[in-house]
Amino acid sequence: MGRTVPTFREQIQQATEHWVKFRRALRREDQQHFDRLFRIVRSYTYAATYQCHDNPMEAILLSVVLDQEKRMTQQGLRLEAIERALRQAGVFHAITGMDSRWSIDPGR
């Protein structure tokens, strides 16, 4: 008996083919980003297959959002480390011109 449900990899390929006109209309540098998004989606194939959802675009979009969240968190941690190092070196205040007394503290 043949497979009745396409694999998630096949669904990604179908989605890529579905959006080919959209991709073609993008500027060349945006096409590279578009292609990267679909490469990112392929790295979440196992989770999306396990979910086995009727609408593969939901898994595709959630994969992209999850990856973006991971990247933003990593960048935030890197930024905090850089700021900490600059504070320890005594140059953070001079660069930002911000007084730490004016920082937003949700505990106040």
N, C-alpha and C positions, 0 to 999 in steps of 0.2 A: 504494500500500500504506500502511496505517495504521501508526502507531507501536505497537510491542508492549511497550515498556518505558516506564513513565511518567517524565516529567522529574523532576528532584529538587525543583523548585518544586511540582509536583503531589504528590510524596511528602510534602513539608512540610505542604501543605494537608490531605492525608489524615491525617497524624499529629496535626495540630491538631484535626481533627474527631474523631479517635479519643479524644483526651484532653479533650473538651468537658465531660463529666460531672465529671471531676476538677477542671477549672478552675472549674466552677460551684460546687463544694463548697468552694473556697478562700475565705478572707476577701477583701474587696474590695481591700485593699492588696496582698495576695498575688497576686491576679488580674493586677494591673498588672505585677508582676515576672514572672509566667508569660508574659504577652504580650510583654514585653521580651525574654525568652529566645528566643522564636520569631522575633522581629525580628532578633536577633543571628544566629540560624541562617541566615536568608536572606542575610546578608552573606557567608557562606561557600559560597554555591551553586556557584560555579565549581569550587572544590576538591572538593566532594562529588560534583559531576557528573563530574569527571575521574576520581575514584576508582571511580565506577560500582559500588558495592557492593550486594549482594543485600539487606542489611538497612539501610534508611535510618536507623533509630534510632541505629545506631552512628555514622553521620556527624553526625546531629543532636546527640548527646551529646558527641562529640568537638569539634564546633564550639563548644558552650557551654563546655566545659572549656578549650579554647584561648583563648576570649575572656576567661574568668575569670583565666587565667594571665597574659595580657597586662595586665589591669587590676591584678592584685596586684603585678606587677613595676613598673608605672608608679607605684602608690601607695608601694611600697617606695623607689623612687628619689626620690619627692617627700619622703618622710619623712626619708631620709638627707640631702637638701639642707636641710631645715628644721633637723635636728639639727646639721649642720655650721655653719649660720648662727648658731644659738643658742650653739654652742661658741665661735665667733669673737667673739660679743657678750659672752661670759662668763656667760651665764645658764643654760646647759644643766645644769650641775652643780647649781645652786640649785633648778631646777625638778624634776629627777628625784630628787635626793638620792642619786644613785648615784656611787660612786667608780669611776673608770675602771680602777683596779687590779683590781676584782672582776669585770670583764667576762669572758665566756667566750672563750677564745682556743684554737681547735682545734689550733694549732701547739704548745701546751705539752705 
